[in-house]
Amino acid sequence: MLPVGFYGVAAGDLTAEIIDRFRERSRGVEVELKRHGWEDPSAGLHGRTTSLAFVRPPFRSHGLRLLVLGTEPRVAGLPSRHRLAGRDSVDVTELLGDPVAVRRTADPVWAEFWSGGSVRPAALKPRLVEVGDVDEELQAVAAGRAITLTAAVAETYFPRAGVTYVPLTGLPPSHLALAWHADETDPVCHAFVAATRDVLAGRQAAR
């Protein structure tokens, strides 16, 4: 059994293709997908409960190797009655005064990325609304208590009445990656990485 961690929607539409390609190479080895929450952006790698993981850097990734699978733009999740909810796009500087919903985590790199900390002036103290999970996050937005700065995939996978997603400019994009331990020696793990590289190469060749 190969334990593979994931956060959110794993590798999206690549997930099944990667696992199928891996099974072709490593017959008899089953993949166990293990879901992890916001509190562990390494999806089990730091605790060594997973061998590989689909992750969304940046986070504390010391000792890990990362293979970027894709990039997607950021969106702002706004209360539907928010002053900017009807716009075609919003620059993050227009939202720096709004309270931002942030899920609990001990990783400051991860928290800063999703709260817009990289573009916030030092003199402007963030107004953070701490929530436990995505449901609490979206409920806070729908109720008008906060906004969220998230990835574009949220519009597809996490629609919610009272929440309007608007394309966001001024923030770095979100990356999706496969991660594993830099000191990993298990050939099964490396076979999974090789299968992932093959799928990526096939997608690029088809474009």
N, C-alpha and C positions, 0 to 999 in steps of 0.2 A: 504494500500500500504506500502510495506517495502522497503525503499531506501537502496540499497547496492552499495557502491562505488567499483571501481576497477581501477587498473593501468595496462597498457600493455595488456596482454592476460588473465586477471582475474586469475582464478584457472586452466587455461588450459583445459584439457579434463575432469577435475573434476567438472567444473562449472555446466554443464547441469545436471549431476548426483546429485549434492548437491541440486540444485533448485527443481528437481523432488522429491527428498526425503522430502524436506521441505514442498512442496505442499501436499504430502500425509498426513503430520501431521497437517497442518494448512490450511485446505480447505477454499477457499474464500479469502485468502490473496495473492495478487499479488506481485511479486518481481520486483522492478524497478531498473535495472542496470544503474548506473550513472558513465560514464567515466571521469577520472581525468588525468591531465597531470603530467609531471615530477615535476612541481613546487609545487605540493601538494602530497608528498608521503603517507600522511594519507588517501588519496582518500576521502576527505570530512569529516572525523571524527573530526579533530581539529576544523573545522568550524561548526560542528554539522549539516551538510546538509545531512549526511548519518548516518544510525544506525549501520551498519557493513560495512566492506570493505575487499576486497582481496588486500593485500599489499605485498611489498618486503622489509622487514627490512634488515639492521638497518636504522632507522630514529628517529627523536624526538618522542618517543612513550610514554612519561609520561602520566599517567592516562588511558592508554589503556591496554587491555589484548590481548595476541596473541596466536593463535593456529597454530603451524607450519604444513603446508600441504605437503611440499616437499622441496627437496634441489636439486640444479643443479649446475654443474661446470661453471666456467667462461671461456669466450673466448675473444680473441683480434680480433677486427675488423680492418683489415689493408688495406691500399691501395694495390690493386692487384700487383703493381710493387714495393712494399716495400721489403727491403732486406731480411726480414724474412717470407714473405708470402708463400714461398714454403716449410716451415718446417712442420713436423708432430705435433710439439708443441713448445711453446715459454714460457720461464720463464719471469715473469713480470720484473725482474731486467734488462733484456735485452731491455726493452722498456721505462725505466724511463727517458731517455733523450728526448723521442719523445713528441711532443705536443699532448695533450689529449683533445678530444671534450667532453665538459661538458654542459649539458642543465641547463638553469637558474633555480635556486631554492634558497630559503632563509634558507634552512635547512642544516647546516654545516655537520652534521653527515651523511646525505644522499650524499652530494656532495663529501665528503672525501672517502666514500666507493667506489663510481663509478669512482673516479679519481685515485685510487690507493694510496691515501694519507697515509694509514696505514703502507705501506712498504717503503715509500719514505724517505731517509735520510734527517734529518733536514737541512743539508747544501745544499741539491739539491732542488732549487726552482722549483716548477712545472710550466710547460708551458701549460696553459689552453686556449683552443679555445671555447669561449662561444657560444652556439647555442640555438635556440628557441624550437626545437622539433626534433623528430626522423628523419624526412626528411632532415632537415638542418644538423643534425649530420652525416647521411650517405653520404650526398653530400660533406661535408667537408672531410670525409675519402676518398671517391672516387676521389676527386680532389687532394689528396695528402697533404692536409693542416694539417691533424691530424690523430690520431688513436682513437679507442674507446675500453674501457674495459667493457665488457657487459656480459650478461648471455647467456648460450648456446642456449636458446630458440630463440634468435635473428636469428640464422642461418636458422631456419624453417620459422619464421614469417616475417623476414625483409631481404630477399635476395636483393642484389643491384648490378648491373653491376659496376665493378671497385672496389668492396669490397670483400675481402677474409677473412673468419673467420678461426682462428687457435686456437686449444685448448690451454688454458693458465694455467700455474702452478704458485705457489707462492702467490696467493691471496685467501682469504677465499671464500667459495662458496656463491651463492645467495640462499636465502630462500624465499619460497612463504608461506604466512600465511593469516589466517582470523583474523581480528582485530575488537574489539568492546570496548565501554567505560567500564571501571572497575566498574563504579557506575550504569550501566544499570540495570533497573528493569522491562523493558517491556518483558512479557513472549513470545511474538512473536519473539523477537530478540534471546532469549535463545532457542527457538525452532529451529531457524536456526542454532545456534551453535551445538545443539544436533544432528540435521540432518547431519551436517558436520562431527561430530565425528563418526556417524554411517557409513558414506561413507568411511571414513578413515579406520575404523575397518574392513569393508568388503573387502577393497582393500588389507589390510595386511593379512587377513585370506586366500585370494585367491592366495597369493604368495607361 
